[in-house]
Structure formats: C-alpha cells, structure tokens
Amino acid sequence: MNDYYQEFSTEWPVMQVVVDEDKIMLLYTLSCYSKIDNCTANNDTDPNGWVVKSPENLTDVVVLFEGTGETSFTPFE
C-alpha cells in the first residue's frame, strides 16, 4: 500500500482490530481520508483487489484477517 496513492503518503501506517460480537477483522491502512486528503489511487496499483473501503466507508484498508474469534466468560489471568 505504500505506493497506492498518487499524492498521499505517511510514515505511520495503522493496524486496526475491529470486533463485532464474535466476528474479528484485522485491517491495515494508511489513514487517507478523502475529506481532508487527496486519496486518488495510482493506476494498476491493486491488481488483486485487496484494497477495499473500511467498514465505516471512511478510508481504504487491506483486510489481513476476517473470521470468527473465540469468546469466553473468563477474563485473562
């Protein structure tokens, strides 16, 4: 994703964990928000279609993991 955008760059990419009940997503993003940044993608930088919109439709992300997590009523010890 480092060369994904035409003009936007950052030195601080972000890993996000999104939990919705038993569903878990691990996301990687450069946090380019089109309301304040130029988030125009370079041509042919994502031939596999891995870059998608975030669950909130605010920024572009790569989903590194999406699946079901384990739940327990016992807290970590």
Secondary structure by P-SEA (a helix, b strand, c coil): cccccccccccbbbbbbbbcccbbbbbbccccccccccccccccccccccccccccccbbbbbccbbbbbbbccccc
